[in-house]
Amino acid sequence: MANIQVTPFVFFEGNCKEAMTFYHGILGGSLTFRTYGEAMGDKAPEGWSDKIVHASLENGSIYLNAWDSKIANPEARKIELEISGDDEPKLREIFDKLCEEGKAKHPIEMQPWGGLSGRLFDKYGLDWIVTVKI
C-alpha cells in the first residue's frame, strides 16, 4: 500500500493562531500559518484578514492542521485527538501542559485493556487522549 496518512484538521472561532502556538510550545516541531488576507487579499471576510485560513503543525509523526471559521461547520463531527508513545514521563508532561487552563476528565492511569491512558479537555475546546504504550 502507498504511504497514506490521516491528518486531523480542526477549526477555531478566531483564536487558531493562539491555540496552535500553544500546541507548538508543547509538541515542538514546525508551525506555519497562512492568513485569510494572504490567501484572499481584499476578498477576505471583513475583519478577518489577520485570522488563519490554514495552520500546520508537524513534528515527526505528529501532523495537525487547523483554521479559523466564523461559523462552526454544522456537518463537522466531534473528535478526540490521541497522542501516544512509550515515553511515559514525556507523555505525562504533555498531558499536564494540555490541562493548563483546561480540565482533566480522567488522569493517566492503568486501563482495563492493559495500558496507561488519560483524557482531558484543553482550554481551546479540544478533547485529547494521552496513551502510554506499555
ABEGO torsion letter per residue (X at the ends): XBBBBBBBBBBBBGAAAAAAAAAAAAAEEBBBBBBAAAAAEAABBBGAAABBABBBBBBEABBBBBBBBABBBAABBBBBBBBBEABAAAAAAAAAAAABGBBBABBBBBBAAGBBBBBBBBAAGBBBBBBBBX
